[in-house]
Amino acid sequence: MPLFAWALVLMVASYAIQSFLIKQQNTQATGIEDIDFPQSDEGTKHAVFFGDNWTSGYQVLWYGNMRTIKIKKGGKK
């Protein structure tokens, strides 16, 4: 058998094995309230860095526009 035929047979076998082993999981999407950002307390001094620097600790002063968008099932036909 040529090499292409062996590759095709292995690819089909791999697909069949994967389709039998995949289990559908009922999971919930992560909400914004589930994310734990380290935030600073009021009155804490903040270091200002210019360029690339290393620091022993970190804190998040602000994080971006975190929002959720519902995923629509289906697609364009």
N, C-alpha and C positions, 0 to 999 in steps of 0.2 A: 504494500500500500504506500502511496506517496505521502510525503510529509504533510501536505495540505489536508488529506483525508484524515490522518491521525489527529491533527489539530481540530478539525471540525467535529470528529467523534468525541474528543475530550471536552470541547466547548459545550456540546449538547448534553453530555453526561453531567458536567459541572452545573449547568442550568437546571437540570432535573433534580439533582441533589439539593441545590439551594432552594428550589421551590417547595420541596418536601420539608425542609428544616425551618423555614421561615414561619414564625408565629406572629400573629397580629396582636399588638399590645394596645390596650386602651389606656392611654396616658393623657394627662391634662397638660395644656400649654403652660409654660412658666409665665406668671404674671409679674408685673413690676414690683408688687409687694413681696415677692419671693426672693428678690435679689438683695443681698446684704452688702451695701457699699460702706466702707469705713469712712465715717464722716467726722469732722472736727467739731469740738464743742465751742460755744461762743466764748470769745476772749482768748482762745489759743493763738499763740504766735505762729505765723506762717512763714516758711522759708520761700524765697523767690530765687529761682535758678535761671541762669542765662546760659544756654548751650547744653552740652551733655554733662551730667553730674550724677554721682552716686550718693544716696542717703541711706541711713540705717533704718528709718521708718518711712511710712507713707500715709497719706490721708487724701481723701477725695473732697475737694471743695465744691465741685460742680460736676455734674454729668449730663450728657446730651439729651436731646429730645426723645425720651423713652416713651414709646407708644406702641400699642398693639393694633394690628390690622387683621381682620378675620380672613382666613384662607377660604377661598371659594372652591367648591368641588367642580370638576369638569374642566373643560377647556374650549378653545375656539374650534369650530368645525369648518 
